[in-house]
């Protein structure tokens, strides 16, 4: 039975990284299950869910990946999700996916204030993309949320809108259809 690991990597962005890392994964018989990559201001981060044959020890996987990543100066982390996420998964509640779109003045504290409200409602931010607008005075953000089924969407929208007024933030929440 295969064993799943979560691999995260961070480094300066340059060509050839994905090719080298996926080659190393294939050399160990790994199967890439899920992947995400983001580049921000010349820095990239990748996160993979990978299944490796259970006969391969974690230290062998880690050493092989570190050897592969060394020429690219990539920082890696290899984690066993059954160890690190057991408490998180035990506490999971039934959720529904939503998309939250935000836009407004780019000022310190806006995201802190809005994310605090979501946290108090038990909302998990499962994806996020944000950037400054061209003129730099504003921002646009899209978040994917896992909202508890018990959460009142209209009430949340009203809370976020009220909290965002100081930053001229507009808020839109829609159910995310997968």
N, C-alpha and C positions, 0 to 999 in steps of 0.2 A: 504494500500500500504506500503511495507517495506521501511525502511529508511537505507541508506548506511552510514557506518562509516569506517574510516581508523584507525586501531589499530597498534601502533608500540611498541615493547618491547625490552629492552636491559638488560642483566645481565650476571653473570658468567654462563658458560654452565654447565648444569647437567641434569641428567635423571628426567623425570616426568613433566617437564615444559609444553610441548605440551599437554600432557594428562590433566593436571589441567586446562589450559587455554581453551582448546576446551570443557571441561566439563562445565565450567562456561558460555561459549558462548551458549551451548546447553540448559542450565538451563534457559536462558533468551529467548529461542526460536530463537536464531541467526542462520543464514545460512552463512557459510564460502564460499565466492565467489572466492577469489584469495589469494594465500599465497606465501611468500618467506622467506627463512631462510638462514643465513650465520653465520659461526663460524670462528672467526679470533683470533688466539692466546689465545684460552680458553674463549673468550667472544662471546656471540651469540647476534644476532639481528633478530627479526622476524617482518614482516609487513603483516597484513591481511586486506583484504577488506571483510567486514561483513555486511549483511543485518539483521536488527532487526525489529520486529513488530513495526509499527509507534506509537502504544499506550504506548510503554515503553519510559520513559524520559531518556535523555542523562545522567543526573546525576545518575540515578539508574544503568545504564550500567556501568558508570565509577566507581561507588562505589563497585559494585559487582566484577568487574575485579580487582580493587585495593586490595580488601579483599583476592581474590584468589591468587594474585601475591605476596602479602606481605611475606609469608613464604619463597619464593624463592629470595627475595630482587630484584625483577624485577621493573625497571623503565618503566612506561607505558605512552603512549600519545594516546588519543582518539580524532579524528578530524572528522568534518563534511566536506566532500569534496565539497559540494555545496557552502559552505561559503569560504573556504580557497583556492579553485582552480578556482573561477569564473573568475578572471582576466586572469589567465593562459589559461583557456579553450576558452575564448573569443578571444584571440590572436593566437590561433592555426592555422597553415597553413597545407596544404596537404603535407604529408611526405611519404617516402618509407623506409622500414626497411633494414638496412645493418649491416654487421658484420665487425668490425675492429680488426685486430690482430696486436699486437705490440710486439717487443722484442728488447732488447739492454742492454747497460750498465746501471747498477742501480746507478744513480746519482741524487742528488737533482736538481729539475728544469725541468726534462724531461717531466713529465706529465703536469706540469703547461704550458709549451711552446706549447705542442700539443693540450691540451684542450682549450687553448686560441684561437687557429686557428679554432677549431671546433665551438666554441662559436661565433666567428665573422661571420661564415657561417650560423648561426641559427640552428645548429645541436644539437639535444637533445640526451644526453647519457641516454638510458633507462635501461641499465644493464651493469654491469662491474664485471670482476673477474681478480684479479692480484695476482702474487706471485713472490718471488725471486727464481732464479734458485738455484739448489743444492749447487753450489759453492758460492752463495751469491753476486757475482759481477754483475750479470745480473738480468733481470726481464722478465716475460712473462705476457701479458695482452690481454684479449679479451673483447671487448665492443660491445654492441648492440646499434645501432644508429637509430634515427628517423631523416632522412635527408630530408630537403625541396626538393620537386620535381624539383625546379629550380636550385639546387646545381649541379655543374659540378663535377662528381665523379673523373674523370681523373685529373682535376685541383686540387682538394682537395688532392688526392694521391700525386701529385707532391709537393704541399706545405708541407704536413706532412713529406714526405721523406726528403726534403731540411732542414726543421726545426729539424729533428731528427738526422742529420748527426753528429752533435757535440757529440751525445750520442751513436753513432753507432746503431741507432734504425732502424729496418726493419719494413716496413708497408705493410699491405695487406688489401684491402677492397673488400668485395664480397656482392652481394645482398643477403639478408636473405629471404629465402622462408619459409613461415609459414606453 
